[in-house]
Amino acid sequence: MNKNVVLLAETGSDITPEIAAKYGIYIVPMHVQLGNITKDDGTFPPEEVCEYYEKTGEVPKTSGSTPEDFEIILNRIHAEHPDKHIFYLAYSAVTTCSYHSCCIASEERDYVTCFDTKQVSVGQAAFVIEVAEYLNANPDAAIEQAVAFAQSLMSKVHMAFIPENLDYLRAGGRVSNVAAIIGNLIGLHPCIEIEDGYLLAKKKYRGSFTRVLPQLIKEHSEKFNLCKDKIYFIWTPGFSDELKEIVDNTAKELGYRQIIWMKTGCVITCHGGKGAFGVVGFN
């Protein structure tokens, strides 16, 4: 472990408890509202999001971490590591209030640095893990070196996300009923890419996932000239083992040496819906 720096990220990064424990990463909760009940992301399985939608026809609302959430976690980290600097690697600041909440909570804490990764979900996770590995490999590195390394990653992480259907986008008000019905009938899948922190609809794929996913992976790899050392795949509840095998085979054919599967938590499941898929790599 690094002697000088400890990392912090949100549950929306989809960093698992096992990965957090391995690298000593602290996690602050984001929140999910199911009707009149608000729960901390990470305290219940994402399958409940899908069950809620199937029962009500409504997509649960999500919200970022509050200043109070950060007060609690910052106090805890500082008590456990009083001599370490807290490096908060944030979920894209243009999509949620978390980054600004931490800025508020850390106004009088000179041992906290806030950094906007301009990534979400596993894009953020890949970013945080890369910084964690750098810190582990450089145990004497100070916060200045950690920030410089994080800055060097800003143009290297590339994420694309594709829903299995348009139902959640319709229920969340992002597409009309007519567009969703037509899109589902013709097998339309909008591809969402992360650019400068924004989630932007890019190319629309058409057809079954068995055909679309290999095409997406190949095109994403070529477009960003992704490094073949490792690739991350994201899945939401309902993504089948058959599709995982197709994706694995595609990645191996493209020459990827390490394939990392990460399941989304509740926040991203609310946005991607059941059976969604994503890919993250470094150029």
N, C-alpha and C positions, 0 to 999 in steps of 0.2 A: 504493500500500500504506500501511497505517496505520503511524505512527512508533513506537507504543507497545505494540501488542498483536499477538500471533500466535495463531492458532487451532489447536486439536487436536481430533480426533474419531476414532472407531473405524472399522474396515472395515465393521462391521455397519450403518453409516449408508448404505452403497452409494454414497458419493461416488466418482465416477470419478477416475482419475488426471488426466484433462484438467481437470475442475472443480477438483481440489485444486491443480493447477499454476496455474490462472487466478487463484485467490484466495489462494494461498500457504498453504493448509490442510495441516497435517501429519496423517498417518494412522497409528494404532497398530493392529497386527493383533489380531483375535479368532481363535479356533481351531476347527477341525473335525476330528473323530475318525472315520476310516473304518476300522472294525475295530481293528486294533492300531497303525494309523498315524495320527499327528496331524499336520495341516498347518496352516499359517497361512492364514487367510481372505485372499483377494486374490492368492494365489500360484498358484492353479489355477482353471480355468473352472468355473462352477456346473453345467455339463452333466455333470461327473464325479459330482456328488451324485446326479443322476438315474440315471446309469449304474450307480452303486453300488447304489442301491435296486432297480433292475430286476434286477440280478444276484443280490442277497442277500435281498431282501425286508425289509431293515433300513434305517431312516433313520439317517444319520450323526449322531453327537452333536455338540453345539456347546458352547463354553465361552468365557468372557469373557477380556479382556486381563489378564495377571498383573501383580503389582508389578514383576517383572523386565522385562516388556515396557515398562512406563512408565519404569523407570529408564533404559533404553536410549534411548527417544525423547525424554525430558526432557533428558537429557545432550546429545543431538544438537542439539535446538532451542536450548538455552542456549548451546552452543558457537557456533552459527551466528548467533544473535541475542542476545548477552549483555545488551543494554540493553532488551530487550522483555519484557513480561509475557506468560506463557503462559496462555491462556484455554481450558480444556478443557471442551467442550460434550458431555456424556456421553450415551450410550445409556441408556435407562431403567434406573435403579438397582435397581428392584424385579424386573427380569428377568434380570440378570446381575451378575457381580462386578466389572465393569470400573471403575465409579465408585469403589468402595471400594478397589480396587487402586491407583488413582491417588492417592487420599487418603493411602494408606500410603507410596507412593513420593515424595510431595511434602511429607511432614511437616516437613522442615527446609528447604524451598524457599519463601521468601517471594515468589518471582516466579511462583508457580503459583496459579491460581484454578480450582476444580472446580465445575461447574454441571450439575445434572441436568436435561436437556431434557424428560424424561418422554415421550420419543418413541423409536421404533425405525425402522430402515430409512430409507425416503425421507421419512418424517415428520421424522426427525432431520436428514436431508440438507437438507430445505427450511428447517429451523430454522437450521442452520449457515450455509447460503448467505445467508439473510436478514441474519444478523449480519455476515457477511463483506462484504456489499454496504453495510451501514451503516458499517462501519469504513473501507471504501474511500472512501465519500462524506464521511467525517469523519476525515481523516488525522491530526488532532491529538487525537482522542478518547482518553482514558485508560481504564484498566481499569474504573474506577467507572462511566463512561458506557456501556461495553460491557455490563457486568453489568445496568445499569438497562434497557438496550434488550432484552437477552435476557429479562429478567423480564416486559417488556411483551408478549412473544410467547407466554407460557405458555398463555394462554387462547385464542389465535388459530389455532393449528395443529391441523388435524383430519384424521385418517387412518382409512381403512377398507380392509380387506384380505379377499379372498374366494378360497378354494381352488377349483380346477376340479373336484376330487373329494375324497373323504374317505380315500383310501388312505394318505397320509402321516400323517394324524392317527391313523388306526388303527395303523399300524406304530409310531408314536411313543408309543402307549399313551393317547392323548387321547380316543379313542372306542373302543367295543367293536367286535368283528368283526361282530356282528349289526347294530349301528347303522350301521356303514360300508357293509355290503352293501345294507341297505334304503335308506340315504341315496343311494347311487350309483344304485340301480335307479329311484328316483323323481326323480333329478336334484336332490338337496338340496345347498345351498351355504350354510353358516353364514357370516355376515358378522362379521368381527372388527374391533372399534373400539378405539382407544387412549384410555383414560380415566385421567388422573392417573398415567400410567406403566404401567397394567395393560392387558393384552390381554384384552378381554372379548367373548364371543360375544353378539351382539345379534340382529338379525332374521335369520331363515332364508329364503333365496331358493330358489325351485323352478323348474326348467326349464333350457333350454340357455343357454349363455353369450351367445348372440346376442340373447336376450331379456332375460336377467338384467342384463347389464352396463349397458345404457342406463338401466334402471330404478334400478340402484344409483347411478349417477352423478347422475341427476336428484334422487333422494331425498337423497343426501348433500349436494348443492349447496343444496337447499332447507332441510334440517334445520339446517345451520350457516350459512346465508346467506353462502356463500363469495364472496369478492371475484373479479370476472371478469377481473382483470388477468392471472392465470396459474393454471394447474392442473398438478399433477404426476400422471403415471400410472406405475405400477409393474408390471413383468412378470417372470415367471420363465421359464426355458427351456421351450419347448413352446407358448408363447402365439403364436397364429397371426397372420399378416399380415391375414387377413380380419377377425379380431376387432379388431386395431389400427385398421383403417379404420372399423369400426362405432363404436369409441370416439371416434376423431377427429371423425367426423361428429356424434356426440351432443354433444361438447364445443363444437363450432362452432355448433350449433343453439342451445345454451344461452348463447352469447355470450362464451365464453372467448376472450381475445385472444392468449394465449400458451399453447401446449401443450408440456409437457416430459415426454419419456419417459425413464425410468431403469430399467435392468435390475438385478435383484437380484444380490448376490454369493452366496457359498456358504452363509453363515449363514442368511439369510432363505429361500433355496431349501430348506434342510433343514426349515424350519417350514411354508412355504407349499406346497411340492411343485411338481410339474411343471404348467405352464400356469396358474399362479395370477395374480391381478390385484389391484392396489390403486390407491387414489386419495387424493391429499393436496391440501388447499387451505387458504387463510387466510380467516377470517371478517372 
